[in-house]
Amino acid sequence: MTQLTPPQDCRDMDALRAEIDALDGRLIALLTTRAEYIDRAIALKQINGWPARIPERVEDVVTKVRNTAGAGGLDPDLAETLWRQLIDWSIAREARVIRET
């Protein structure tokens, strides 16, 4: 994985956009990996007879994301909004496999 150029070192919009595009590619790769972990969670939940949605776990994940975002300088509300959508998508995907409604 190549090193990104720091934003302040991008000399023009083309260079800046290229870095954003590269970063977007990394984010997609990370989200793909996260989805693979969700696939494993589906299998483990089926083995254990657990439901797709475990509310306590959802709130634990959101709390951790908010804290990490805030500590890293990202708006915690933005992070929570993004993660709740990601979590909802993941749970819906799990539920389809686990055959919940």
Buried (B, 14 or more C-beta within 10 A) or exposed (E): EEEBBEEEEBEEEEEBEBBEEBEEEEEEEEEEEEEEEBEEBBEEBBEEEBEBBEEEEBEEBBEEBBEEBEEEEBEBEEBBEEBBEBBEEBBEBBBEBBEEE
